[in-house]
């Protein structure tokens, strides 16, 4: 994914489409990046600045996802060549920030 990400970064960096293609690229590689189990309950939704918004389908999973947030940020940062620095988690109850 890193090579494709680099190509897309050069094409869309700084454009209004940057956030959408970051989410699209992450969506395609999501289970490989964060693991199959977590990928079943959450997904990338929006990317702005250096923050990735992640939607959690089941509110019962929010605590579990939040507990591995630092590891997720590390994996996402590696997969995106350093673009993802923070995560916001959104369930039915709103977003949590690190």
Backbone torsions as a table, in degrees:
resi	resn	phi	psi	omega
1	UNK	NA	-29.6	-175.5
2	UNK	-60.7	-39.6	179.7
3	UNK	-66.5	-46.2	177.9
4	UNK	-62.4	-41.9	179.8
5	UNK	-59.7	-41.8	179.2
6	UNK	-63.0	-40.1	178.2
7	UNK	-64.4	-48.0	179.9
8	UNK	-64.6	-38.1	177.6
9	UNK	-57.8	-44.6	-179.6
10	UNK	-65.9	-30.4	-179.9
11	UNK	-80.1	-39.2	-171.2
12	UNK	-112.5	-3.8	-178.2
13	UNK	-57.3	127.9	177.5
14	UNK	81.4	0.8	178.4
15	UNK	-97.0	165.2	177.4
16	UNK	-63.1	-18.4	-178.5
17	UNK	-86.8	-7.9	-174.4
18	UNK	-54.4	-49.8	-178.3
19	UNK	-61.1	-40.6	-179.1
20	UNK	-66.4	-40.9	-179.4
21	UNK	-74.3	-29.8	174.8
22	UNK	-61.9	-46.5	179.0
23	UNK	-62.9	-42.7	-179.8
24	UNK	-62.7	-43.9	178.5
25	UNK	-63.9	-43.9	178.9
26	UNK	-65.1	-39.5	-179.9
27	UNK	-58.4	-42.8	-179.7
28	UNK	-65.0	-31.8	-177.1
29	UNK	-105.9	4.8	-171.6
30	UNK	-50.2	-53.3	-179.0
31	UNK	-61.1	-35.2	178.5
32	UNK	-69.2	-34.5	-176.8
33	UNK	-78.1	-50.7	-172.7
34	UNK	-103.4	-9.4	-179.2
35	UNK	103.7	147.7	-176.2
36	UNK	-59.1	-44.0	-174.6
37	UNK	-63.9	-49.0	178.5
38	UNK	-66.8	-34.4	-179.2
39	UNK	-62.5	-22.3	178.5
40	UNK	-74.7	-22.3	-174.7
41	UNK	-115.1	-7.9	178.5
42	UNK	-145.3	159.7	-179.0
43	UNK	-151.7	154.5	176.0
44	UNK	-69.9	139.1	-175.8
45	UNK	-122.8	-42.1	-175.6
46	UNK	-151.4	146.6	176.6
47	UNK	-131.2	124.5	178.5
48	UNK	-139.7	131.4	-177.9
49	UNK	63.3	-110.3	176.1
50	UNK	-124.4	17.5	-177.4
51	UNK	-109.9	130.8	174.9
52	UNK	-102.3	124.9	174.2
53	UNK	-89.5	126.9	-178.4
54	UNK	-117.1	127.5	177.0
55	UNK	-92.5	133.4	177.9
56	UNK	-108.3	119.0	-174.7
57	UNK	-67.6	-38.0	-175.1
58	UNK	-115.1	114.1	-178.9
59	UNK	-55.6	-25.5	178.1
60	UNK	-64.2	-18.5	-179.2
61	UNK	-92.1	-8.2	-174.8
62	UNK	-56.6	-46.1	-179.2
63	UNK	-62.4	-40.9	179.9
64	UNK	-65.2	-44.0	179.0
65	UNK	-65.8	-42.2	179.6
66	UNK	-62.1	-34.3	-178.1
67	UNK	-70.0	-21.8	178.9
68	UNK	-108.7	14.0	-177.6
69	UNK	-54.3	-47.3	179.2
70	UNK	-59.3	-40.0	178.3
71	UNK	-67.6	-37.9	177.8
72	UNK	-64.0	-44.1	178.6
73	UNK	-59.5	-43.5	179.3
74	UNK	-60.7	-46.0	179.7
75	UNK	-65.5	-43.0	-179.7
76	UNK	-68.5	-37.3	176.7
77	UNK	-62.2	-43.4	178.3
78	UNK	-64.8	-42.2	-177.4
79	UNK	-69.1	-26.2	-176.6
80	UNK	-104.6	10.9	-179.4
81	UNK	66.3	31.3	175.6
82	UNK	95.5	5.4	-177.8
83	UNK	-74.0	-40.3	-175.7
84	UNK	-87.5	115.2	-179.9
85	UNK	-110.3	-28.8	-179.6
86	UNK	-139.4	161.0	176.8
87	UNK	-125.4	143.7	165.9
88	UNK	-118.1	135.8	-178.3
89	UNK	-107.6	130.3	-178.2
90	UNK	-124.7	125.9	172.0
91	UNK	-124.7	-165.1	176.7
92	UNK	-59.6	-22.0	-176.3
93	UNK	-94.8	1.9	179.2
94	UNK	116.2	-162.9	-174.4
95	UNK	-113.8	149.2	173.7
96	UNK	-116.6	140.9	-179.7
97	UNK	-119.1	149.6	175.0
98	UNK	-96.2	NA	NA
